[in-house]
Amino acid sequence: MAIETDVSRREFLKTGAAGGAALVLGFYLPSRRSRGRAAEAEGSEIFKPNAWIRITPDNRITLLVEKPEMGQGPRTVVPMMIADELEADWSTIRIEQAPTIPDIYKGLSTGGSGGVEDTWPGMRKVGAQAREMLIAAAVEQWSASAAVERKDCRAENGTVVHLPSGRRLTYGALVETASKLPEIKADGIALKSPKDYRYIGKPIPRTDVPSKVDGSAAFGIDVRVPGMLYAVIARCPHFGGKLVSFDDRAAKAMRGVRAIFPVDPLPRPLNTAGGVALVADSTWAAIQARKALKITWDKGPDGSESTESLRKQLDGLAGGPATFVAVNRGDAATAVGAAAKKVEAYYELGFQAHATMEPMNTTVHVRDDGIEVWTPTQWAERIQATVAQLSKVSPGKVTVHMTLSGGSFGRRAQWDYAAEAWQVANEVKKPVQLVWTREDDIQHDFYRPYSHHRLAAGLDSQSSVAAWSHRVVSTPIRGYFDPLESLKDPRHLAQQELGGADVLPYGVPNFRLDFAPLHSAAARAWWRSVESGANAFAMECFIDELAHAAGRDPYQFRLDQLAAQRKLGGLNLSAVMWADNPPLDVSKFEGVLRLAAEKSGWGSPLPAGHGRGIACHFSFSTYIAHVAEVSVDKDGAMRVHRVVSAVNCGTAVNPDGVRAMTEGAINYALTTVLGGEITIKDAAVEQSNFNDYAVVRMSQAPQIEVHIVPSTEDPTGMGEPGVPPLAPAVANAIFAATGVRVRRLPVDPAIFKGAHAVTS
């Protein structure tokens, strides 16, 4: 049944409390993207219908979690924040996914590692507000027989206690009274001191794990609707190409096939390929019918694009004029030329696929009275708006159910697959589940941009870095998604290409950073850690090269080069998305470097052929340093044995979650080092599955240790920051083991031929 969303607040409260008395609270969560503006309106304005907790007479607390669950744990960490301030009994907490009602729920998406950071202030405030209302209800109930003062009462483990008498009332017993009280505003309500936390900072088991273990968890691909059909699409394999013709006679004759029809490509920002849809009684039947199609494609205007053609453009772009000069402090070119020692290096990173375990899928039912969508997504409200726009109906007529997602890493921040599902369902007028095969997922992804980095630096007579110049050449994300007229602005093109490279923690008096875009028709978008993954590889490998040129230990060289100024601001090119990025705190950068080195046993002896490498990066407001230990044998076989990580992410609300995300990021990033790469020929992806896009296998996973810096500061991002320092830490360890520099990812084993073993 479709959920009608154009309801008043009073009607929604009635719905939320259906089935008995309940205390239902609404609150507004200002996201990081609007926090600067929201701060001005904070106070009585902050509590608006948005997300809800419900406390019922049976002592159950139900929390509607807005953030989608993609494996990062919001269904655990969000309840922890509420429960701590509420003084709830953890065993009474139940979790539901909030429905897609953007007029009420303002946080139905996640990205930029902001899930915890965005919800931290609001979730704690609503827990404290509920606590105060329950205490007020207890005072009122007890005062019916004798006067009771608020100062003599406190909340404790799901009850309110009257301290002088020891009397106690459960939250459930207070619900009816509390629901009739005037709302207590959050203004002035004291939040807990960190020393009083019961749950925050403690390792709480993930609430979604049991259902994933016993198989009851429902992912998008598990959705089943009565009368549902299944579909696949034969998409144009060429970027910017189109369908010319198709012969479906053999496919139509196959058992179970219901319909075959063309689907149009959809324009920016959806950027779908278009092609031929096949609808059948099962996914298998649809896939087999697709194989029987005979299709003619037009390769389009960029049909000759290849990985080699992109590389041929690089020389001119890497050494020619910059399109956009982002930082120009001092005179880097002159200082490099006059330096006692000059060092120059080039780094290259290929396209990368997201390669989620659950391929893209969405189920859509188009009816006369509304449209229902079941989808694993990062941005439910965007899918709702898109389907409404395509259908020419109001968003209130589109119900989007957010299912569990089997990974995302940025891929499900797109909504092309949901739009395609609507195209198919709108044609057949039955519920249809569109499923992407693994081949579809690999060949029609939105890839991490291809990038090339040219760095030059000069060391002075004291072997300090006197100058640093960094040219970034990449296939820009904004160049793929945005209207053509906006692409005339070079600053706009560079918006999501320079993050992490714009702030050097090392004290370099002459610093230049500039950018040149590389044209490509290949689809690209946000890939876990966005531009920081590529930029950190170039920067942290290059500082290692400078240490070697200076004859210094790489770890100690980093410490010696750290800027004396403690707070370093960046460009904030992405201000439209991240309005309040904090400056880099050099002391925190130093702290994780020291912790990782200490815990890894930096400087202690290693066997021949083994080496250690270190790297550190600041992204999404979080500081992470990795020390990798690798070995390379005489045949060139390379293995990452151990990674020691130090993390400063402010308050670690759930330390187990912080460790899990760091471990996941390390293993995810290893794919880019060991073999994963997307290559292009005839404007089409050459890889098709895990046999030729080599993701890390369990046997390749290293031993990982994660050490969390204790902090009482607000939480910062954790989903992505573990990715950027991994590749440079491994590359630097390879050099320590072999004397061979890795300047291109993934690592080509051929570079080790004839290399000599070095003991770190």
LUMDONU-17655 format. One record per residue: residue in one letter; x, y, z of N, C-alpha, C in turn. Coordinates in steps of 0.05 Angstrom, whole numbers, plus 5000, padded with zeros to 4 digits. Each point is the difference from the previous one (the first is absolute). Example, Ala and Ser with C-alpha at 12.3 -4.5 7.8 and 13.67 -1.06 7.14 Angstrom:
<sites>
A526448865156498250245000501850245000 S499350214986501650245001498550225014 
</sites>
This chain:
<sites>
M501749765000498350245000501850255000 A499350194983501550254999499550165025 I502150145009499850185023499350284991 E497850115009499250274993501750205016 T501450174987502050175014499150295005 D497850084987499250285005498150025023 V501149945024498450005024500950225018 S498250095017500850215019501549885023 R501350175017501549905022498149855019 R497750115005498149875019499349724990 E499449984974499349744989502349815002 F502550094996502349835001500449905029 L499650175019500349925028497949795007 K497650034990498049795005500949734988 T501150014976500949764987502349875016 G501950175009502349905015499249875026 A497850095012499249905026497849794998 A499449914976497849824996500449745016 G497949905011500249755015500450045030 G499850245010500350055028501550265005 A500050085025501450255008503049974994 A501250224991502950004995501050285002 L502550025009501450265000501550014974 V499350194983501250024973501350284999 L502650004993501450254999501150044972 G499950254990501250074975502350185004 F501949984981502350185003501350044972 Y501450224998501350084975503049965001 L501149874981502949954999501350174979 P501350225008501350164979502449854989 S500149964974502349854989502550174999 R502249874996502650154998499850204977 R498449944980499950174976498650265006 S498450015022498550255006500450095028 R502049885013500350065029500750295005 G501550134982500650285005497550175001 R498049954982497550155001498349915023 A500049735005498349905021500850105028 A502650055003501050095026498750265008 E499550174980498850265006497149975010 A498749794990497249955008499749815023 E502349915011499949795021498550115024 G498849835015498450085023497349884997 S497950165003497349894998499549914971 E501450114981499649934972500949724993 I501849895016501349754993498249765002 F497950025016498249775003497650034982 K500149854978497950004981499449714992 P497649944989499549734992502049904980 N501549795007502049914982500549705004 A501149935022500449725007498849955027 W499549755007498349955023501049775018 I499650045026500249775018497249955011 R499449755006497449935011500549835025 I498850085022500149845025497249915006 T499649745003497349895005499849895028 P497549955009499649915028501449735007 D500949854980501449755006503050045003 N500850255003502850075004501749964976 R498850004976501549974976500650284988 I502450044991500850254987500649934971 T498550124982500449964972501250254988 L502249964986501450224987499849974970 L499050204987500050004971502650134990 V501749844989502750094991499850094971 E500750254996499950114973502249904982 K502449985010502349934984499749724988 P500549974974499949734988502349825011 E499449755002501949805010501449864977 M502550064996501649894979502349835010 G499949935027502149855012501650175019 Q499550265002501650185017499050025028 G497549905005499149985028498350215012 P498450164984498450215013497849885018 R499149764994497949885016501049915028 T502650045004501149955027500950265013 V501550164985501250245012498050225005 V497950034984498050205005498449935025 P499149755004498649935025501850045024 M502649964998501850045022499950285010 M500050204982499850285007497550065015 I497849914989497450045013499949875027 A500749755002499849845024501650125023 D502450114993501750105021498750255013 E499150194984498850245012497349945013 L498649804989497449935010500149845025 E502449895006500349825023498249764996 A500149894976498349774993501549745006 D498449795003501049735001500449914972 W502649934993500649944972498349774989 S499249825017498449774991497250084991 T499250245007497350094992499950144973 I502450044988500150154975499349834976 R498250104983499449884975500450204978 I500849914976500750184979498249954975 E499150224988498649994975501350204981 Q499849944974500950194980497950224996 A500750255001498150214996498950004972 P497450054997498950014973501050254985 T499849994973501050224984497850214998 I500050185020498250225001501750255004 P501150114979502050225003499050245014 D497350055001499050235014500349975030 I500349755009500349945029502849925006 Y501149814984502749905005502050144982 K501950135012501950164985502749874996 G500449765010502649864998499849734987 L498549974978499549744988502349924981 S502250125003502349934983502550005017 T502149884988502650015014502250014979 G502150135006502350024982502150185013 G502449994989502150165011500849925029 S499549755007500649905026498750165022 G497650114994498850195019497849885017 G499549744999497749895015500050065029 V502249945014500250055029500450295006 E501750134984500550295005497550164997 D498349944981497650154996497949955022 T499849765010497949935018500850045030 W502550045005501050025028498650215016 P499850254992498750205018497049955003 G498649954978497149975001499149765015 M501249774995499249755014500450025030 R502150125009500550035028497950195012 K499450214986498050205010497349875003 V499249844980497349895002499949795023 G502249865005500149815022499750155026 A501550235003499850165024497350125004 Q498750094978497350115001498049805010 A500249764989498249785009500449945029 R502549995008500649955029498750215018 E500250254992498950215017496949995001 M498849934978497149974999499049775017 L501649795000499349775017500350065030 I502150155006500450085028497750195009 A499350184982497750185006497449855004 A499649784984497649845003500049865027 A502449905009500249865026499450205022 V501050244998499550205021497050055002 E498750024977497150055001498549775012 Q500749754993498649775011500449985030 W502450035009500649975028498750235016 S499950244987498950235015497049985004 A498749804988497249975005499549925029 S501949875013499649925028501650185019 A502450094991501650185017501950154982 A500650255008501750174983502849874996 V500849994975502649904992501550214983 E502550045006501550204985501849874979 R500350144978501649904977502949935009 K501150165017502849965008500549745014 D497949885010500249755015499649754982 C499750054974499449784982502249984978 R500549754992501949974978499249754984 A500950014975499549774982502249805003 E499249745000502049795004499149744988 N501449924979499649744987497049944994 G498750184986497349954992497950065021 T500850135022498150075021500650285010 V498150125015500550255014499949935030 V502050095014500349945028499650255017 H498449985021499850215020502049945022 L502250155001502349935016499349995030 P498550195012499549995029498549755008 S498049914984498449775008500849744987 G501550014978500749764986497849904981 R497850164999497949914982501050014971 R498849844983501049974973497649954981 L500050134977498049964980501449934973 T499049804986501249934974499150214980 Y501650034978499250184979497249934989 G499549744997497449924990497750105017 A500450005026497950095018499650304999 L501950144988499950304999499050104972 V499849824981499450084973497450174997 E497949905012497450144997500250285011 T501150035024500350275012501850174983 A502349894992502050164985498850094973 S498449844987498950074974498050235002 K499050065024498150225003501450265010 L502549995006501450235010500850194977 P500250255006501150194979502849914993 E500850044975502649924992502250165015 I502049875009502250135013502150064979 K500650254996502050074979502849915008 A501649954979502749915005501850225011 D499250254996501750225009500649975029 G502550005006500850005028500249735013 I499049794987500249745012502949915000 A501049925022502849925002500449734988 L502049974983500849744989502249885018 K500349754998501849865018502950084995 S501549995021502950024998501149734991 P502150004984501249754991500549805022 K500750095024500649825022497549845009 D497650104992497549875008498849824979 Y501349984977498949834978499749715010 R497849884993499649725005500549834975 Y499250104977500349854976502050134981 I499950264997501950134982502949945008 G501549924980502849935006500449715008 K497849855002500349725007499549824976 P501249774998499749824977497349855002 I498050104986497349885000499749834975 P499149755003499649834976498050124980 R500649974975498350114979497249875001 T497950174998497349905002499149864975 D501450054977499149884975501449734994 V502049935017501549764994498349745003 P498449975022498649745002498349944976 S498650204988498349944977501749934976 K502450124998501749934977501249725003 V500449925025501049735004497949794995 D497650055009497949794997498550024974 G500750204983498850024974497450144998 S499050115022497550145000500250294991 A502450114998500450284991499050034971 A498650214995498950044973501650224986 F501549924979501350194983498250064976 G500950194984498350074977499549764982 I502049844996499749774982498249795011 D499350015026498349815013497050074998 V499450244990497250094999498349824983 R497749925011498049854984497350125004 V498650054978497450135000498149824984 P497649965009498149834985499850094971 G500249804982499750064972502450134987 M502349995014502450144990501349864977 L500950164981501649904977502950095004 Y501749894984502950065002501150104974 A501950185002501050124975503150045001 V501150004977502850094996499950184975 I502250154997500250184977502649944985 A499849984974502449994983500850294995 R502050105013500850284999502150054978 C499950234989502150074980502750005014 P501849844990502649975014501950244996 H499450174981501850224993499150265014 F501850135013499350265013499050204980 G497550095004498950194981498949884975 G500149734997498949874977497049975001 K498849874980497149975000499249754984 L497549925005498949774987499350074971 V500849824981499250044972497749824993 S500349745006497849804994500549755016 F497949845002500349745014498049804988 D500849755000498449774991499449835025 D497450005008499249865024498549744995 R500049904975498349774994500749755016 A502649955002500849765016499550045029 A500450245010499550065028497149975007 K498250104983497149995005499049725002 A501349824986499049724999500949845025 M501650125017501049855023497949995022 R500049795015498149965022500250215021 G497750105009499950195022500450294993 V500650064975500450284991497350134997 R499650245012497450144999500150244982 A502250144999500150244984502950074993 I500450124976502550114992499550264986 F501450215009499550264988502550185005 P500350214983502350185004499450195023 V502250085013499850215021501950234992 D499150245003501650234992502150065021 P502350104991501950115019498950255014 L500650045025499150235015502350205003 P499450264998502150205000501150055028 R501950195002501250085025497750095019 P500349945026502249875013499749705001 L497949884987499749715002502049854983 N500550104976502149894983499749704995 T497649914994499749714994500749944972 A500849754994501049924974497849954980 G497649945009497949914982500649734988 G498149894986500449734988497449854996 V500049745007497749834996499349865026 A497550045009499149865024498849734994 L500549815017498949734997498649935026 V497449954999498449945024499149714999 A500349865022499449715000498949925027 D499449745003498949885024502249965021 S502650014992502249975019502350164989 T501950075018502450134992501649834980 W500149745006501549824982498950004972 A497349994998498850004973500650264986 A500050225014500650264988502950014990 I501849905016502850004993500549834975 Q498849765000500449824977498850134974 A497750135003498850134977501850234990 R501350145018501850224992502349894983 K501049765007502249884985499149934971 A497449964996499049934973499550244983 L500150245010499550244984502350044980 K499350114977502050094981499750304998 I502150155009499850295003502250144984 T499250224987502050184987500150265015 W502550085008500450245015501550214984 D499450255004501650224990501950085023 K502750004994501950055021499950295010 G498950184986499850285009502450164993 P500050265007502150194992502749945013 D500149855022502549945014500749714997 G499149874978500249714997502849904998 S502050174995502849914998501550035026 E498750095021501550055025501149735011 S502450025011501249775012501850095023 T500949825016501950065021502550124988 E500949894977502450114987499650284990 S497650054989499550274989500050215023 L499049925023500150185023502850055009 R501749795000502850045008501550194981 K499349994974501350174981499550295004 Q497750065013499350285006501650115024 L501149815016501150085026502450184998 D501849944981502550145000499650304997 G498250074981499450284996498650135024 L498249855012498650115023501750025025 A501849805003501650005025502150224999 G501050074976502150204998499150274989 G497550014990499150254987498850195020 P498550204990498850205017497849885018 A499850105024497849915018497450134992 T497949845003497350114997499150165024 F500949915023499250135025502349985020 V500950235010502050015021498650035026 A500349795017498549995025501650145023 V502649945001501750125021502550104987 N500950245007502550104988501350175022 R501249875019501350135023503050014995 G501150245001502850034993500449974970 D502449894993500649964972501349724998 A498349804996500949725001501949944977 A499450104976501649944977502950105004 T500250255008502750115004501549865023 A498549945022501249885023501049714993 V498449864984500949734992502550024983 G500150194982502450034983502550085015 A499650145022502350105015500749815023 A498649795004500449825023502649854998 A501049935024502449835002499649734986 K497649905002499449744987497150014990 K499649924975497449994988499049714997 V497549965007498849734997497450034984 E499649834981497650014983498949714997 A497449984999498849734997497250034988 Y499249794986497349984988498649765012 Y497450045005498349785011497549984983 E499149764997497649954983498249805013 L497450054999498049825012497849964979 G499449754994497949944980497250025011 F498049974983497249995008499649775019 Q498250035019499449795019496949975002 A499249755001497149945003499449985030 H497450045007499249975028499849715008 A499149834982500049715005498649925026 T497650095003498549935024499249704999 M499749875023499349725000497249964989 E498150185007497349984989499950194976 P499649884976499850184976497650185002 M499950204983497850195000497449864995 N497950095013497349894996498050185012 T497650004989497750155011497549864990 T498050005018497349904993498150235000 V498450024978498150224997497349894992 H497950125012497349934993498650274993 V499350044975498650244991497049944999 R498450145016497149965001498750274994 D497449994996498650244994499950185025 D500049885024499750165024502750075013 G502249934988502650065011502149814990 I502550055008502349844992501449915025 E500849755000501449895023502849904991 V502050075015502849934993501349875024 W501449784995501749865020502950014989 T501850135015502650034989502250025021 P502349894995502450055017501450254990 T500050215016500950264991501350155022 Q501650204993501050205018498250245002 W498550054979498450254998497149944993 A498549925019497249934995498450234990 E500450245012498350224991500650094972 R502549954991500650074972498749814981 I499949745007498649814984497050064999 Q498950075023497150085001499550234981 A501750215001499650244984500349934970 T502049834994500549924972497749854988 V499049805015497749844990497650174997 A499550195019497850184997500250174976 Q502450104994500450174977499649844974 L501149764999499649844976497049934996 S498649965022497249924998498150244997 K501150245005498450245000497849995021 V500849915024498150005023501550145023 S498550065021501250125024501749805015 P502150085013501649815016498449845020 G497850125010498349875019498649754989 K500049974974498949774987502049774996 V502550055008502149804997501049925027 T499749745006500949895025502649854995 V502150075014502649874997500749855026 H500349744998500949845023503049964998 M501550095020502849965001500649735011 T501149824984500849745010502950015009 L500949785012502949975005501550004974 S502450115000501750004976502449835004 G500649834981502449835001502450144990 G500750225014502350174993499250224982 S501650215000499550234983502650134992 F501550115019502650124994499750244982 G497650125000499450234982498349934977 R499949744992498449934976497150055004 R498949965024497250035004499350295007 A501950184996499450285000499150104973 Q499849814981498850054974497249885000 W498450084982497249894999499249924972 D502049954983499449914973498549744999 Y500849815017498849734999497150015009 A499350185018497150035008498450134977 A501250194986498650124977499549794978 E502049834995499649794980497849815009 A499949935026497949825009497250134996 W499950265004497450144995499349984970 Q502050044983499549994971498749734992 V501149785012499049744993497249955012 A499750075026497449955013497850184988 N500750234992498050184988499049894973 E501749854987499249884974498149765004 V500749835020498449755003497750025019 K500050215017497850055019499649775020 K502249875007500149805020502450055018 P500049895025502450035016502349854986 V502350144997502349894986502550045017 Q501649795002502650035013502150004978 L501450234997502250024982502549925014 V501549814989502449905013502450044980 W502150105011502550024985501749755005 T501149884980501949785004502750125009 R501849835008502750105007501350134976 E499649894977501150134976498850274995 D497450035004498850274998501250195019 D500449915025501150175021502850104994 I501749824989502850074995500150184975 Q498349954980500350144974498350254998 H498250055019498350244999500050145027 D502350015012500450135026500450304995 F500250155022501050285000502749985014 Y502250014985502649925010501550225015 R501949915016501850205012501650124977 P500450264999501350134977502849894995 Y500750004975502849954992501650255006 S502449975012501550245008503049964997 H501350234995502950004997501050245016 H502349965014501150205018502950054993 R500750254996502850074995500850175024 L502149915015500950145023503050074997 A500750235009502850095000500450145027 A502449965011500650135026503050065001 G500750195017502850065004500749985029 L502349885006501049985027502250225004 D499950135023502150205005502549875011 S501950165008502649905010499749855026 Q497850045015499549855025498249764995 S499649934975498249784992497250035009 S499050255001497250065005498750064973 V497449964999498550054975499650304997 A501350114980499850294995497850074981 A499349814983497950064979498649744992 W497550034993498349774993498150094978 S500049854978498250064978498549754992 H497450024997498349774995498050074978 R500249864977498150024978498249765001 V497450045003498049784999498750014972 V500149774986498549974975498049775005 S497450054995498149795005497650034982 T498449794998497450014986497950105021 P499450255001498650115023497149905003 I499249955025497349915006498050214991 R500550255006498050214993499750034970 G502149934986499950014971498149804987 Y499349805016498249794989497150065007 F499550115024497350035009498750274994 D501550214998498850265001499350104972 P498250204999499250124974502450114986 L499949994974502450084984500950295006 E498150185005500750275004501750045025 S499549825020501550035025502949904998 L500549854978502749894997502050204989 K499150244994501850214991501550125023 D499249945025501250115024502249805009 P502550074997502149805008500049945030 R499250195016499849955029497949785006 H497850024985497949815003500949724992 L501449984978501149754991501849875020 A501650175014502049905019498849945027 Q497450055003498750005026500549745016 Q499849774988500349755014502449844991 E502150144992502549884991502450065018 L499950205016502450105014499949965030 G497849905011499849975029502249835011 G501250085022502249865012502750094990 A500150094975502550104988500350305006 D497850135008500050295004501250095026 V500349815019501150065026502449825005 L502450125001502449855006500550025029 P500149785015500750015028502950065004 Y501649974979502950055001500550294995 G501850125015500450294999501750084976 V498750044977501450074975499550294993 P502050175000499550284995499150074972 N500849844980499250054972498449764991 F497450054994498249784995498150084977 R499949844980498150044977498549744995 L497450034997498249784993498250104977 D500049854978498350084978498849764987 F498250054981498349794989499650034970 A499949774986499350004972498149774995 P497650044988498149794995500849834976 L499449745002500449814979497349914989 H499550054975497449934989499749704997 S497749905009499349724997496949975000 A499149824984497149945000499249805021 A502049885014499549805020498450115023 A498149855010498450095023501849995025 R499850215016501650005025498450165021 A500649935025498650125023501549955025 W498650025023501249985026500649705006 W502549955005501049745007501350035027 R499749815018500850025028502550175005 S499650235012502050215006500450204978 V498549974978500050194978502950074992 E500650264997502750084990502249945020 S499449985026502149955020501549754995 G498649794989501449754995502350034980 A499650154979502150044980502050205009 N499150225012501950215008501849915022 A499049845019501749915022502149814990 F499449844980502049824988502350164990 A499450204984502250164989501550155021 M498750135019501350175020501749835019 E498949785010501449855021502149824988 C499849934975502349874986502250204995 F499250244993502050204993501650105024 I498750035023501450085024502049785008 D499349754994501949785005502450024981 E499550084975502250034981501850235009 L498950215011501650225010501649925024 A498849835018501649905023502449844990 H499649834980502249844990502150184987 A499250214986501950184987501650155022 A498750055023501350145022501749815017 G499849744994501549815016498849975028 R497450035003498750005026498049775003 D499549925024497949805006497350134992 P498349864985497550124990498150105023 Y499949845021498350085022501150255014 Q502550005006501250235014500050254982 F500449954974500050234981497350145000 R497949845001497350115001499750185025 L500749895023499850155025501650264998 D502449994989501750244998498850214981 Q498549914980499050194980497250115008 L498849905021497350105007500150305005 A497950134991499850305002500050085029 A501450235005499950115027497350115007 Q498650114979497350105004498249765005 R498450015021498449775009497449964984 K498850214990497549984986500450094971 L499449824981500450064972497449974985 G499150224988497550004985500449924971 G497949894988500149924972498450194983 L499649914974498650164981497050015004 N499049775010497149975003498650044973 L501249874979498850024973497249885000 S499549805016497449875000498150135021 A500250265003498450135021497049964996 V499249954975497249964996499049745014 M501949815004499349755013500949995029 W502550105004501249985027500650285010 A498050135011500250295006501850065023 D500649815017501550075024502349805005 N501449934979502449835004501950135019 P500949855021501850125019502850014989 P501750175011502850004992501549755009 L502249944987501649785009501550085025 D499949845021501450055025502649834999 V502250144998502649874996500649825024 S499250085024500649845024498649734998 K497549994989498649744997501349834978 F500850134979501549864979502549875012 E501450155015502449895013499349785019 G497850035015499249805020499649724988 V498649994977499449744988502549894987 L501850174989502549904990501649875022 R500250135023501649895022498849745010 L497449995002498649765011500449764981 A499650054974500349784981502849905000 A502050185001502849914999500649845026 E499150105022500549865026498849725000 K497549984992498649745002501049804979 S501150104978501049824979502849915005 G501450115020502749935005501950124979 W499350254992501650134979503050005007 G501649924981502950005004501149735010 S498349825009501049745009500749834976 P501749805003501049854977497749834988 L500249964974498249844984501649794984 P498849784992501449814983500750134973 A502049884986500750104974497649974981 G499750204983497850004981497550125012 H500050075025497750135013500750305003 G497950165001500350295005497650125013 R500450225014497850155011499750274986 G497650084997499450274989497950145016 I500250265002498250165016498750214982 A497550075007498650214986497850105018 C499350264997498050125017498350194982 H497550035007498350184985497750115017 F499250244994497750135013497850034980 S497749885006497750024982497549965016 F497850144992497449975013500350065030 S501850195006500550105028501449805017 T501049784989501349785015502949974992 Y501649915019502949964996500549705002 I501349894980500749715001502849974989 A501649845014502749924991500049704999 H501249894978500449724997503049944998 V500849785013502749884994499549724989 A500949964975499749744987502649855000 E499849745003502349824998499549824977 V501950004980499749834976502549844996 S499749804983502349854990499749964970 V502349994987500249944971502149784997 D499149774989501949784997501650034974 K501949814995501850024977498549984974 D497649895000498449984976498250244995 G500150205018498450244998497249985012 A499549785015497449975013499950185025 M498150175001499850195022497749935019 R500450035026497949955019500150215022 V497650095008499750195022499449835025 H501849995019499849835023498450135023 R500550265004499050135024499550304994 V497850105011499650294999499250095028 V501550195011499450125026499050284995 S497650055011498750264995499550155026 A500450264999499450185022497950204990 V497950035016497650154992499350215020 N499650254991498950215017497550104987 C497749915010497450074988498250135020 G501250155019498450115022499049785017 T497650045012498749795016499449764983 A501049775007499349764986497549895013 V497750074988497549925013499849705005 N500749854980500249715003502849924990 P501949955018502749934992500149764981 D498249805004500049774982499350094972 G498250194997499350114974502350144987 V501550165015502350144990502049804990 R500549795015502049804992499049854975 A497449934999499049864977500250174975 M499350265001500250164977502950054991 T501850015019502950024993501049754986 E499349775012500749744988498849974972 G497550084997498749984974501350184980 A500750245008501250204982502849904991 I501549885018502649904993499849774979 N498349815005499649784981498950104973 Y498150195002498950114975502150144984 A501750165013502150154986502149824988 L500449765012502049814989499449924971 T497450004993499349934972501450184981 T500250265006501350194982503049954998 V501149875020502949955000500749744986 L498449795005500749734992499049924973 G498250154988499249904974497450124988 G498450135016497550114989500550244982 E499149994975500250234983498049974977 I498750224993498250014977501550134977 T500249864978501250104976497950034978 I500650184981498150074980501049934972 K498249904983500649964972497450054984 D500150164979497750064984497850125017 A500850175020498150145018498349805015 A501149775006498749795016501949885020 V498949905022501649885021500849724991 E502649945003501049734992499549795021 Q499850075025499649805022497049935002 S499449775012497249925001499249875026 N501949895016499249865024502549995018 F499849855022502249995018502449834990 N499649874977502249854989502050194987 D499150234989501850194988500050285013 Y498250045020500350235018500549885027 A502549995007500949835023499650155026 V497849945014499750115027501649825020 V500650125023501649855019498549765010 R501449775001498849755010500749985030 M498549835014500549965028502949915006 S501149844982502749905004502150224998 Q499250234988501950224997499750215022 A498049975017499450205020502349995021 P501050235008502250015020498949995028 Q501849955019499450045028499750305005 I497950085013499550295004499750065030 E501450205008499750105028499150294998 V497950075015499050275000500250125028 H501350225002500450145026498650274999 I498150045018498350245000501150205020 V500450254991500950215018497750085018 P500349995027497850085017499350304996 S497450065000499250284995497250045011 T499550245009497350085009498850214980 E501450054978499050194980497749874984 D498550164985497849904984501149794980 P498449804994500849804980500550124973 T501849884985500550084972499649764982 G500550034974499349794981501749755002 M498949774994501549755002499749814976 G498050034984499649804979502249994979 E501150244994501950024978502950065008 P500650135023502850095005502149785001 G499249755005501949785001501149934973 V498750094978500949924973502550164991 P500150275002502250144987502849935008 P500649955026502849955007500949714994 L498249824992500849724998501949964976 A499250094976501649964977502850115003 P500350255009502850105003501649865022 A498749915021501449855021501149744988 V498449864983500949754987502250074980 A499650204984502150074980502650085013 N499950145022502450085014501449755013 A498349815009501249755011501349844978 I498950004976501249864977502850124995 F500250265000502650124996502049925022 A499050005025501849925022500949714996 A498349834988500749724997501849944975 T499650174979501249934974501850224988 G499650245010501350234986498650094975 V497749894994498450074976497750185008 R499750234986497850185006497549924984 V497850005013497449964987498850274995 R499650064974498950264993497449974984 R499149764996497549954986498549785014 L497450045002498249795012498149904978 P499449735001501149805018502949934994 V501349875020502849944997500449794978 D501850054982500849814979502349845011 P499749735003502249835010502550024984 A499850084975502450014982502050205010 I499250205017501950205009502049885019 F499449765011501849885020502249834987 K499949964974502049834987502850135003 G501849855011502750095004500450185025 A497850045015500250165024501649865021 H501450155016501549885022498550035026 A500249815018498650015025501450195019 V498550155015501050195020498649945026 T501550005022498749975026499350285011 S497550035008499150265010501450075026 
</sites>
